[in-house]
Amino acid sequence: MQNANVSARILGHLRAAVDSPLIKNRRFLDDEQLIRSEQLEVLEEIFNANVRDAEIKELTSHFAGLLRRDHPCHLAVWGKTGTGKTLTLTYFLNLLTQLCAAEQIPIRTVHLDLTNPGPCFRALNDLACLLEASKYYRRGISLEEIMQKIEAKLADYHGYLVLFIDEVDNVRHDKENFMAFLIRRLPQRIPAKLILVLVSNHLDWPDRLDARVKSFLKVNEIVFHPYDAVDLQRILRIRVEKALDSRSVIPGVIEKISAIASCEHGDARKAVALLARSAYMAEKGHSPLTLEIVDQAATDLETDRYLTLIQSAPPQLQLAMAAIIEAKRRSKRTIIRSIDAYNAYHELCRRFHTRPLTSRVFGDLIAELDLYSLLRSRIVSRGRYGRTREIILNLPGELVDRIYRVVLDNIQ
């Protein structure tokens, strides 16, 4: 009888979810699930709503000479994460290719995605594969050979070649060789009119280049500023129309999400992620999407981000975080001394039969945790007594307790 009641409840929940779904098409809440034509469809609607209109005008002005058979210079695009650099350029270059085809102007666009940091070898190898100049190599081939394969592949191409290099600053080793090849060597070795589109989140990226390479880099620059509340509202309304039952979205929800996102980061991806989490929570509770649910979803996303980060961290970094929490619990003061945290770390290492690291390496772990915003630390001088590191743990108490439990569960 009890099993029958459980089955009835499950069937009831399923019917309620099917009969009155809040989420009509979940894929439009996650761009990674959309096929290329659907992504372009969403972008078309976003740009029709005058979002990123100023940046598109600048792109149009830069590439207008191409339609006159002129040779535009290279382009550098800067802006924070989530400001639409990649999407805007993808949409614009796709449209530009269609216009050139109609005018019988030969053009080829290649998108080299360097989102994952890697050495010069990997970046050039990926470029060669995109150009169908070679296959993927693990080892045993020189940079010179890859460069020659790229040049040989382009030896007979006389049109425009637009190399769209995303996250160009993620070339970690031999970046001078990578940039010297693109800026100095390649344009001289191929008949194509090469146009580099270099995209980065760091405005100071060109300053880190070798002076000889930098002197050859002649670029126009476009800066993508963070989205404001009005732009985010336009983006979210399009997502709501495509993904949700708008009748179940309480008035003010879109405005609230856009206000939260514009005040904190201006990141469209995070704003859509907050909308998706809020819609999921509302549908799970069989209720409309309300302002209170948005508040809860924002809190959950903030908590989940920290927990996911610490769960995926190396064991020693997790132990360092747990030791700092342990030291904070033992102390009445707001500031934690590094020696107290290190002593707590030693005790945890003995408890879990782990070899402790030296105090110097432990200091590096604290600096890494500071980088991830899990804590704040600073080195202060004690005069004749040397220097010490002070630590401030300013996360909410409930989140600190959850992090501590997660770390202990992972280490055990």
N, C-alpha and C positions, 0 to 999 in steps of 0.2 A: 504493500500500500504506500509505503514511504517512497519507494522507487518511482511509483506512478505519479506521486505528487511532484517529485523532482523533475520528471520528464515533462509534466504539464507546465511547470514553471519555465523550463528551458524553452519549450515550444511557444509559450506566451511571450517571452522576451524576444525570440526570433521573429514572431509575427509583428510585434510592436515595432521592431527595428525595420522590418521590410515594408510595413504598411505606411509608416510615417518617417521616412529617412530625412535627416537633416543634410547629410552629405550625399549629393547626387552623383558626383564624379570626383573621387578622391585624387585622381591623378593630377588635376589642375591645382592641387595644393602642394605639389612636389614636381618641380621642373625636370628632375632626373627621370621621372616616369613618362614624360611626354616625348612623343616622336618629333622629328625635326619640323614637320609641317605644322604640328600643333604648337610648338614653341614659337614659330614665326607668326602663327595666327594670334597668339597672345601678345607678342611684341607689336604687331600691327595695331591692335586695339589700344595698347598702352601709348604708343607714339601718336595715334590719332587723338588721344586725350591730352596732347601737348606736354607729355612728360618727356623730359630731356630734349625739349625743342631747341634750346640754345646750343647744346652740344652737337645736335644733328646739323644745325646751320653751320657750325664751325667745320664739321667734317665735310659738308657739301662744298664749302668755300675752298678747303684744302685740296679736294680731289677734282674740282671743276676743270682744272687745266688738263686733266687726263682726257676728257671728252673733246678737247681741242688738239689732241695728239701731243700735248706738252708733257714734261716730265716733272711731276711734283717732287718736292724733297721728302725726306723721311718725316715720320710723325711720332711724337711721344705723348702717351696718354697716361695721366696720373689720377689717383683718387683712392679713397679708402675702400676696404672690402665691402661688397654689397651695394655699390653705387651705380651698378649697371654698365660698367665699362665693357665687359666681354659681350653681354647681350646686345648692347647698342651697336658695337662694331660688327658683330655677327650679322645683325639685321641690315646694317648699312652696306657692308661689303657684298652681301647677297644681292641687294637691290642694285648696287653699282655694277655687278657682273651682268645682271640682266640688261641694264641700260647699254653697257658696252657691246653686248651681243647684238642688240638691236641696231647699234651704230656700226657694226662690223669692226669693232676695235678688239684685237686679241688681248685677253687678260686672263691671268690665272691667280687665284688667291689660295694661300696655304696657311692654315691655322696650326701653329706649333704651340702646344699647351705645356708649359713648364711649371704647372701648379705644384708638382712634387719636386722638391729640390734634388739636384743631381749634378754630376760633373759635366765638363764640356763634351766628353766623349759621348755620353748618353744624349745630350741635346742635339749634337750633330748627327748622331745615329738616327734619332727620331725624325729629324728633318730629312735625311736621306731616304728614309722609308716612306715619308709622306710624298716625296717627289718621285717615288718608285725607282730610286737610284741604287738601292741595295736592300738587303734584308737585315734583320736584327742580329747584332753580334754581341756576344758576351765578353770575349777577350781575343787577343791574337791579331788585332788589326790596328794600325796606327791612325792617328788623327789625320795625317797627311793623306792616307789612302781614302778615308771617308770624304775629305774635302775634294779630292780629285774625282770621286764618283759623282758628287753633286755637280761639279763643273761640267763633267762629261755629259750628264743627263740634260743639262740646260744649254749645251753647246749649239743646238739648232733652233732654240726658241727665241724669237725676235719680238715678242709682244711685251706687255706689262706683267711683271711678277710682283705681287703684293705679299710679303711675308708678315703675317700677323703673329707676333710672338708674345704670348700671354705670360705674365709673371716673369719677365725677362731677368729680373734680379735673382732668380732662384738657381742660376748657374753657380755652383759653389766652388768648383775647382777649375782653374785655367779659364776664367771668364774673359780675361784679356784676349786669349787666343780665339775664343768664340766670337767676341765682338769685332776683333781685328779681321777675322775671316768675312763676317757679314758686311762690315763697313768699308774696308779697304780692298781686300783681295777679290771677293766675289764680283762686285760691280765691274772690275777691270778684266775679269776672265770670261764673262758671259755677254752675249749680245742683247739680252733682255734689259728692259728698263726696270731696275729694281727699286721698289718702294718698301721700306721697313716701317712697320707699325709696332712700336715697342710699348708694352703696357706694364705698369708696375703700381704697387700700392705705396711706394716710397718716393717722395719727391726728391730726396737727395741721392737717388741711385746714380745719376750720371757723374756726380762728384767723386764716386768711388772708382771710376774708370781710370785706367792708365792715361797719362797726359797725352801721349802720342795718338791713342785711339780717340780720346775725347776731342782732339783738335780736328779730326776728320768727320765727327758726328754733327752734321748740320740738320737740325730738326725744327719743326713747328711743335708747339706744345698746347695740349688741351687738358684742363683740369676738370674732373668730375666732382662736383661738390656733393656732400650727403643730401639725400632726399629730405625735403621739408614735409610738414604735416599734410599740406594740400596734395603734393605729388603722391604720397603714400595712400591717401584716401582714394585717389583715382585708381591706383594699382590694386588696392584691396577690393574696391567695388567690382572691378573686372573679374577678380578671382571669385568673389561671392556669387556673381551671376553665373559663372561657369561651373563652380564646384558645389554650391550649397543651394538649399531651398531658401531663397531670400525672405520668404514670408515668416520663417522661423528665426530670423536675425532681428533682435530687438533694436529699435532706433538708438543710435549713439554708440553702438559696438564698433563700427568701422572708425568713427572719430576717436574713440578711446584707444584702440590699437595703434592708430597712426600717431596719436599724441605720445604714447609710451615710446614708440620706436623712434620718432623724430627727436625726442628729448634725450634718449639714451645713446643712439648710435646712427640714426638715419640710414639703416641697412634694410633694404627691401626684402632680402632673403629672410632676415630675422622677423620682420613684420609678418610675412606670409607664414613663417613657422609658428608664430604666436596665434595667428588665425586658425591654422590647422589644428594646433593643440586645443584651442578653445572649442572648436567645432567637434572634435573627438570627445571631449569631456561632456559637452552638452548632449550629444547623441547617446553616449553611454548612460547618461542619467535620464534619457527620454524627456528632455526639456528644451525649450528654446535657447538660443545663444544669448545670454544676458551679460550685463556689465560685471556682475559678481563672478561669473565663470571666467571672464577675461582676466580678472585680478588673480584668481586661483591658478589659471594657466600660466600667467607671467611668473608667479612664484615657483611653480613646478619646473618651468623651463630653466630658471636661474639655478635651482637646486640640482636639477639633472645634469646641467653642464659641469658643475663642479664634481659631482659624483662620478660622471663618466670619465672625466680627466684623471681623477685619482685612481680609479679602478684600472685604467689602462697604463698607469705609470709603472716604472720598474719597482721591484720589491723594496730596494733600499730607499727610494724616494718616498714610498708609502710609509715605511718605518720612521723616516725623519718627520713626516707630517704627524704621525701618531705620537711621536715623542714630544713634539712641540705642544700638542693638545694635552698630553699628560703633564708636562711641566706647567702649563697654564692652570690646570686644575689644582695643582699643589700650591700655587702661588696666589696671593691675594692682590698682587700688583697687575697693572695693565701691561707693563713692559716685561717681556721674558728675556732673561739673560741667556746667551748662547751656551754658557757652561752648564746651566740647569737643564737646558734642552738636550745637550750632549750626554749628560748623566742619565737622563730618562731614556735616551736612545740606547745607551749601553745596556740598561736593564732590559729593554724590550728585545735586544739582540740575544741576550742570555736566555730570556724566556722562550724565544722561538728558535734557539739553536742556530743563530745566524752570525757569521763573522762580522764584527763591527768595523766600520771604516775609520780612518784617522779623523782627528778634529778638523784638519784643513779641508778634507774632502766633504765632511759633514757641512762645513761652511758653504761649499759649492752647492750642496743640495738645498740649503736654505735660500741661496740666491736664485736657484731654479724655481723653487716654490713661490718666491717673490715675483718672478717673471710671469708665472701663471696666475697671479693675483689671489693666491690662496692665503697669503699673509703679506705683511710689510716688514721690511728689515732695513737697518742702517748700521754702518760701522761708525763708532764714536771713539774719540781719543780719551784715554784716562791719564794722560800726562806721563809721569814716570812709571806708571803701572801698565803702559802699553795701550793697545786698542782692543775693543771688544765689539761684538755684534749684538744689537738690541732687536728684539722681534715683537711685533704687535699682531695679534690674531684678532681681526676685526670682522669675522664672519658671524652671521646670526648663530645663537647658541644651539638651536635645533639642528641647523646644518652641520655645525661642528660635531655634535653627537653622532649624526648619521655618517659623517666621514670617518669618525673614529671606529664605529661599528663595522663599516665596510672594509676598512684596512685590516682590522683584526680577523674578520672572516676570510679575507683573501690570503693572509699570511699563514693562518693555521693550517 
